[in-house]
Amino acid sequence: MSLFFLTFGLLILIVTAMAVGMIVQRKSMASSCGGLGSVGIDKACDCDDPCDKRKKRLAKEQAWKENQII
């Protein structure tokens, strides 16, 4: 039974360290599936010229992608 608690404690320690690392780096987690981009859709809306609020958000997303850990 002590082996179980030791293994469980080690697992919790590793998960906690990974969570703290993500928080300290302030980077979002990136998925590997690609979302809508994997099926050829670049954006969810149909407008040709996005509004200013969306342009700011797209610029912020681009900055995040440039700083993303691969």
C-alpha positions as a Markdown table, in Angstrom:
| # | Residue | x | y | z |
|---|---|---|---|---|
| 1 | Met | 0.0 | 0.0 | 0.0 |
| 2 | Ser | 2.9 | 2.3 | 0.7 |
| 3 | Leu | 4.1 | 1.8 | -2.9 |
| 4 | Phe | 0.7 | 3.1 | -4.1 |
| 5 | Phe | 0.9 | 6.2 | -2.0 |
| 6 | Leu | 4.5 | 6.9 | -3.1 |
| 7 | Thr | 3.6 | 6.5 | -6.8 |
| 8 | Phe | 0.4 | 8.6 | -6.4 |
| 9 | Gly | 2.4 | 11.3 | -4.5 |
| 10 | Leu | 5.0 | 11.4 | -7.3 |
| 11 | Leu | 2.3 | 11.7 | -9.9 |
| 12 | Ile | 0.7 | 14.6 | -8.1 |
| 13 | Leu | 4.1 | 16.3 | -7.7 |
| 14 | Ile | 4.8 | 16.0 | -11.5 |
| 15 | Val | 1.3 | 17.3 | -12.5 |
| 16 | Thr | 1.7 | 20.2 | -10.0 |
| 17 | Ala | 5.2 | 21.1 | -11.4 |
| 18 | Met | 3.8 | 21.0 | -15.0 |
| 19 | Ala | 0.9 | 23.3 | -14.0 |
| 20 | Val | 3.2 | 25.8 | -12.2 |
| 21 | Gly | 5.4 | 25.8 | -15.3 |
| 22 | Met | 2.5 | 26.7 | -17.6 |
| 23 | Ile | 1.3 | 29.4 | -15.2 |
| 24 | Val | 4.8 | 30.9 | -14.9 |
| 25 | Gln | 5.4 | 31.0 | -18.6 |
| 26 | Arg | 2.0 | 32.6 | -19.2 |
| 27 | Lys | 1.6 | 30.7 | -22.5 |
| 28 | Ser | -1.6 | 29.0 | -23.6 |
| 29 | Met | -1.7 | 25.4 | -24.4 |
| 30 | Ala | -1.8 | 24.6 | -28.1 |
| 31 | Ser | -3.8 | 21.7 | -29.5 |
| 32 | Ser | -2.4 | 19.4 | -32.1 |
| 33 | Cys | -5.6 | 18.8 | -34.1 |
| 34 | Gly | -5.7 | 22.2 | -35.7 |
| 35 | Gly | -9.4 | 23.0 | -35.2 |
| 36 | Leu | -11.2 | 24.6 | -38.1 |
| 37 | Gly | -7.9 | 25.2 | -39.9 |
| 38 | Ser | -7.5 | 21.5 | -40.5 |
| 39 | Val | -10.7 | 21.5 | -42.7 |
| 40 | Gly | -9.7 | 24.6 | -44.6 |
| 41 | Ile | -11.8 | 27.2 | -42.7 |
| 42 | Asp | -9.7 | 30.2 | -41.6 |
| 43 | Lys | -12.3 | 32.0 | -39.6 |
| 44 | Ala | -15.7 | 31.3 | -38.1 |
| 45 | Cys | -17.5 | 34.3 | -39.4 |
| 46 | Asp | -18.3 | 35.1 | -43.1 |
| 47 | Cys | -17.5 | 38.8 | -43.1 |
| 48 | Asp | -14.8 | 40.0 | -45.5 |
| 49 | Asp | -13.5 | 42.9 | -43.4 |
| 50 | Pro | -13.5 | 42.1 | -39.6 |
| 51 | Cys | -14.4 | 44.8 | -37.1 |
| 52 | Asp | -11.7 | 46.6 | -35.1 |
| 53 | Lys | -12.3 | 44.5 | -32.0 |
| 54 | Arg | -11.7 | 41.3 | -34.0 |
| 55 | Lys | -8.6 | 42.8 | -35.7 |
| 56 | Lys | -7.1 | 43.4 | -32.3 |
| 57 | Arg | -7.9 | 39.9 | -31.1 |
| 58 | Leu | -6.4 | 38.4 | -34.3 |
| 59 | Ala | -3.3 | 40.5 | -33.8 |
| 60 | Lys | -3.0 | 39.2 | -30.2 |
| 61 | Glu | -3.6 | 35.6 | -31.3 |
| 62 | Gln | -0.8 | 36.0 | -33.9 |
| 63 | Ala | 1.5 | 37.3 | -31.2 |
| 64 | Trp | 0.7 | 34.3 | -29.1 |
| 65 | Lys | 1.4 | 31.9 | -32.0 |
| 66 | Glu | 4.8 | 33.5 | -32.6 |
| 67 | Asn | 5.7 | 32.9 | -28.9 |
| 68 | Gln | 4.3 | 29.4 | -28.8 |
| 69 | Ile | 6.4 | 26.5 | -27.7 |
| 70 | Ile | 6.4 | 23.8 | -30.3 |
